[in-house]
Amino acid sequence: MLPLRLAKPSPLPINPLFPLKQHKISRSIAPRKIFGIKLHSHSKTPKLPKSNPDDDVIEGRELEIRGLLPDLMPKHIAVIADGNRRWASERGLRGKQGHRAGRRAMKEVVLLCNLCSELGLKALTFFLFSTENWFRPKDQVDFLMAEFEDMMVSDVEEKGIRTSVLGDTSRLPKSLQKAITVAEETSKGNTGLHLMISLNYSGKHDILQATKKIASKVKDGMIFLEDINESLFLEELNTKCTEFPNPDLLIRTGGERRVSNFMLWQLAYTELFFVEKYFPDFKEADILEILRSFQQRHRNYGK
């Protein structure tokens, strides 16, 4: 798989289906003013207000999103958000500042993907903390746990978004576990984008725990050996919480070209995009460019 090298945003090609004039896309406007719509709307294309003084900027974003074809939109995007610490180091900043910059980038990606849910995107997963990350210095781990807790309280309140956490949460701090429970319970009825955050997650462990559960059911006579198939196995994985457990598209930032023990079962037929940019520099223009590239790929699943 060749890496995708994202260039600087190029002028937007005109879609013959939407021959509107092009506009510059600004990244400095507050998210709620950018979108200006109820995020849980289910219309095929977002209806944006025309009374906003930044109409030209909003219309430019709408044109880019309209340029994407709903029939070719991935149902599930997974993101390995890598490069926060290297981003900070190259700027003479502390690692904590890199993680905070990454959190801001994550908000931007979530907001854009939530708007793209109008065109068929249903699930978005971030790989934020692996089982191997516990080996980092304690002060770094403690900082990240505090950030994740604040994220659960502050960043998952967007209307229409459903939030779930993947991974073994039993090792997480009790206060973070409580925040996760509240976030999941309060958002479980939402029907917009399904945001999944992987904390203390391991693809190997996910497969192992699913195997143990199935073996226990066979031992107890709940199922027979002949009943075991891919569908049954998928029901025991962490991603059983979503309607679309297998990502169509995986994006890894930071220049590394590996999946790092993430969703090893679910990624069997996933399209992989490796981005040179560190995650704090990953912007909405980048994900739009990747979506356009994804829609040009032919996926035949080995047929």
C-alpha distance (Angstrom), angle and dihedral (degrees) to the residues before:
residue distance angle dihedral
M1 . . .
L2 3.79 . .
P3 3.80 116.4 .
L4 3.76 118.7 -107.4
R5 3.78 109.0 -123.0
L6 3.76 109.4 -157.4
A7 3.74 114.5 -146.0
K8 3.74 126.4 -158.2
P9 3.81 109.7 -69.8
S10 3.80 107.9 -79.6
P11 3.81 125.4 -150.8
L12 3.77 109.6 -72.8
P13 3.83 113.8 -102.2
I14 3.76 114.2 -123.8
N15 3.78 113.9 -110.4
P16 3.83 109.2 -143.2
L17 3.79 88.9 -142.6
F18 3.80 90.3 60.5
P19 3.83 107.8 30.9
L20 3.78 94.7 -178.6
K21 3.77 125.9 142.5
Q22 3.80 116.3 -93.5
H23 3.76 124.2 -114.3
K24 3.75 136.0 -166.9
I25 3.80 113.4 -98.8
S26 3.76 114.2 -132.6
R27 3.81 122.6 -153.6
S28 3.77 97.2 -169.5
I29 3.78 101.7 75.1
A30 3.80 120.3 102.8
P31 3.83 109.4 -96.1
R32 3.77 96.5 -119.3
K33 3.83 91.1 52.7
I34 3.78 90.5 46.3
F35 3.74 94.6 57.6
G36 3.78 100.1 27.5
I37 3.79 92.9 -176.5
K38 3.76 139.2 95.7
L39 3.79 102.7 -88.8
H40 3.79 93.8 -144.2
S41 3.79 94.9 59.5
H42 3.81 114.8 127.8
S43 3.79 102.4 -156.2
K44 3.80 115.0 129.7
T45 3.81 92.6 -117.2
P46 3.79 125.1 24.1
K47 3.78 116.0 -104.4
L48 3.78 106.6 -141.2
P49 3.79 124.8 -164.3
K50 3.80 118.4 -107.6
S51 3.79 96.7 -154.8
N52 3.80 93.8 76.4
P53 3.85 113.1 107.0
D54 3.81 87.6 -136.1
D55 3.82 92.4 60.1
D56 3.80 93.5 130.2
V57 3.80 91.7 55.3
I58 3.81 93.0 46.4
E59 3.79 92.3 45.7
G60 3.80 89.8 53.1
R61 3.79 91.2 55.3
E62 3.79 91.2 46.2
L63 3.80 89.9 52.4
E64 3.82 91.8 52.7
I65 3.79 92.8 49.2
R66 3.80 91.6 45.5
G67 3.79 87.4 55.0
L68 3.82 88.1 68.0
L69 3.79 116.6 88.8
P70 3.82 114.2 -125.1
D71 3.82 92.1 -148.7
L72 3.81 90.5 58.6
M73 3.79 97.8 41.3
P74 3.83 114.4 121.9
K75 3.78 113.0 -114.8
H76 3.80 93.7 -148.8
I77 3.82 129.5 27.6
A78 3.80 121.1 -169.9
V79 3.81 122.4 -163.6
I80 3.80 129.2 -162.3
A81 3.79 98.0 -158.5
D82 3.80 100.0 -152.4
G83 3.79 133.4 164.1
N84 3.80 105.6 46.8
R85 3.80 95.4 127.0
R86 3.80 94.8 42.5
W87 3.81 89.3 49.4
A88 3.80 89.5 54.9
S89 3.82 94.7 43.4
E90 3.80 93.3 53.8
R91 3.80 88.8 53.9
G92 3.79 96.1 46.7
L93 3.80 91.0 -110.2
R94 3.78 132.1 132.6
G95 3.78 119.9 -97.2
K96 3.80 90.3 -113.2
Q97 3.79 90.0 62.0
G98 3.79 89.5 53.1
H99 3.80 91.7 53.4
R100 3.80 91.0 49.2
A101 3.81 90.0 50.7
G102 3.80 88.3 50.1
R103 3.77 90.0 52.4
R104 3.80 90.1 55.4
A105 3.81 89.9 50.5
M106 3.79 89.8 50.0
K107 3.81 90.8 54.9
E108 3.80 90.2 53.2
V109 3.80 92.5 50.4
V110 3.82 92.1 47.3
L111 3.80 92.8 50.6
L112 3.79 93.0 49.2
C113 3.82 93.4 45.5
N114 3.78 90.0 49.0
L115 3.78 88.9 56.2
C116 3.82 89.4 46.8
S117 3.81 87.8 55.9
E118 3.80 83.8 79.3
L119 3.82 85.4 69.8
G120 3.80 98.2 45.9
L121 3.81 108.2 -76.7
K122 3.80 105.3 135.5
A123 3.81 109.8 169.0
L124 3.81 137.5 34.2
T125 3.81 123.1 -174.3
F126 3.82 127.7 -169.4
F127 3.80 122.2 -162.3
L128 3.81 101.2 -147.5
F129 3.81 107.8 152.3
S130 3.81 128.2 19.2
T131 3.79 129.8 -163.6
E132 3.82 87.0 -107.1
N133 3.81 92.2 57.5
W134 3.82 90.3 75.9
F135 3.82 86.7 79.0
R136 3.80 90.9 68.8
P137 3.84 118.7 102.2
K138 3.79 111.6 -68.6
D139 3.79 94.6 -119.4
Q140 3.81 90.1 56.5
V141 3.80 92.3 48.3
D142 3.81 92.0 47.6
F143 3.80 90.3 50.6
L144 3.80 92.1 50.5
M145 3.79 92.6 48.3
A146 3.81 89.5 52.9
E147 3.82 90.3 47.9
F148 3.80 92.1 50.2
E149 3.79 90.9 50.2
D150 3.79 91.9 50.3
M151 3.81 88.9 46.6
M152 3.81 90.9 55.1
V153 3.78 90.3 52.0
S154 3.80 100.7 38.9
D155 3.79 111.3 22.4
V156 3.80 105.5 43.6
E157 3.77 98.6 61.1
E158 3.81 97.7 94.6
K159 3.79 110.6 132.1
G160 3.76 115.1 -100.2
I161 3.81 96.8 12.1
R162 3.80 117.8 123.0
T163 3.81 115.3 -151.5
S164 3.81 128.6 -152.8
V165 3.80 133.0 167.0
L166 3.81 121.8 -139.1
G167 3.80 122.8 -155.8
D168 3.79 139.7 45.0
T169 3.78 102.3 -44.3
S170 3.83 94.2 178.1
R171 3.81 91.6 89.1
L172 3.80 94.3 50.6
P173 3.83 120.1 99.1
K174 3.80 113.0 -81.0
S175 3.79 92.4 -118.9
L176 3.81 90.4 54.1
Q177 3.81 90.8 47.8
K178 3.79 89.1 53.5
A179 3.82 92.2 48.8
I180 3.82 89.7 50.3
T181 3.81 91.6 51.2
V182 3.79 91.8 50.5
A183 3.81 93.1 47.2
E184 3.80 92.7 48.9
E185 3.80 94.4 45.5
T186 3.80 96.3 46.4
S187 3.80 93.6 48.0
K188 3.82 101.6 37.5
G189 3.80 92.7 99.7
N190 3.80 94.2 52.7
T191 3.80 115.6 111.8
G192 3.79 101.6 -163.3
L193 3.79 127.9 86.1
H194 3.82 114.5 -16.8
L195 3.82 106.5 -134.0
M196 3.81 113.9 -162.3
I197 3.79 121.8 -171.8
S198 3.80 118.9 -163.0
L199 3.81 112.2 -143.9
N200 3.83 122.8 170.8
Y201 3.79 85.9 -2.5
S202 3.81 129.0 160.9
G203 3.78 125.2 176.9
K204 3.80 90.9 -150.6
H205 3.80 91.8 50.5
D206 3.81 90.4 47.3
I207 3.82 90.5 56.9
L208 3.81 92.0 42.7
Q209 3.80 95.4 51.4
A210 3.81 91.1 46.7
T211 3.81 90.0 51.8
K212 3.80 91.8 50.6
K213 3.81 92.3 50.0
I214 3.79 92.2 51.0
A215 3.82 92.3 45.6
S216 3.81 89.5 51.2
K217 3.81 90.9 51.6
V218 3.81 90.7 51.0
K219 3.81 90.5 48.5
D220 3.81 91.5 50.8
G221 3.79 92.2 48.1
M222 3.81 93.8 -115.0
I223 3.81 91.4 124.5
F224 3.79 136.4 9.3
L225 3.78 127.5 -121.0
E226 3.80 89.2 -111.1
D227 3.80 90.0 58.7
I228 3.80 92.9 66.6
N229 3.81 112.9 105.4
E230 3.80 138.7 137.3
S231 3.80 93.5 -82.2
L232 3.81 92.4 52.9
F233 3.80 91.3 46.8
L234 3.80 91.7 50.0
E235 3.80 89.5 54.9
E236 3.81 90.2 62.5
L237 3.82 97.3 49.9
N238 3.82 122.6 97.1
T239 3.81 89.9 -106.3
K240 3.81 91.8 65.7
C241 3.82 85.7 102.3
T242 3.80 92.3 74.9
E243 3.79 134.4 64.3
F244 3.82 89.9 -134.6
P245 3.83 106.9 43.8
N246 3.81 98.0 163.7
P247 3.83 115.1 72.5
D248 3.78 115.7 -130.4
L249 3.78 90.4 -161.6
L250 3.82 132.4 30.7
I251 3.80 120.4 -167.2
R252 3.79 120.7 -168.4
T253 3.79 118.7 -174.7
G254 3.79 127.6 -164.0
G255 3.80 100.2 59.6
E256 3.81 99.0 -86.6
R257 3.82 117.6 130.3
R258 3.79 106.7 -151.1
V259 3.81 137.8 83.9
S260 3.83 94.7 -126.9
N261 3.81 99.7 -145.5
F262 3.80 92.9 -51.4
M263 3.83 122.3 143.9
L264 3.81 92.7 -26.5
W265 3.81 93.3 174.5
Q266 3.80 97.1 39.2
L267 3.83 96.9 49.2
A268 3.82 95.4 64.0
Y269 3.83 94.4 116.0
T270 3.79 100.7 15.9
E271 3.81 121.2 134.7
L272 3.82 108.0 -122.2
F273 3.81 124.6 -144.7
F274 3.81 118.7 -176.0
V275 3.79 114.0 -163.9
E276 3.81 125.2 -161.8
K277 3.79 93.7 -149.4
Y278 3.79 119.9 96.6
F279 3.79 111.7 -115.7
P280 3.84 96.4 -107.2
D281 3.83 87.3 60.7
F282 3.80 93.6 48.7
K283 3.80 107.6 112.1
E284 3.78 138.8 -178.8
A285 3.82 90.4 -98.1
D286 3.81 88.3 60.2
I287 3.78 95.2 53.0
L288 3.81 90.8 46.3
E289 3.80 89.2 53.4
I290 3.82 90.4 49.8
L291 3.80 91.4 48.8
R292 3.80 90.5 52.2
S293 3.82 89.9 50.4
F294 3.82 91.3 46.4
Q295 3.79 90.8 53.8
Q296 3.81 90.0 56.7
R297 3.82 93.5 56.4
H298 3.79 121.7 97.5
R299 3.80 112.0 -135.3
N300 3.81 114.3 -164.2
Y301 3.84 100.0 159.2
G302 3.79 92.3 -133.0
K303 3.81 94.9 -52.2
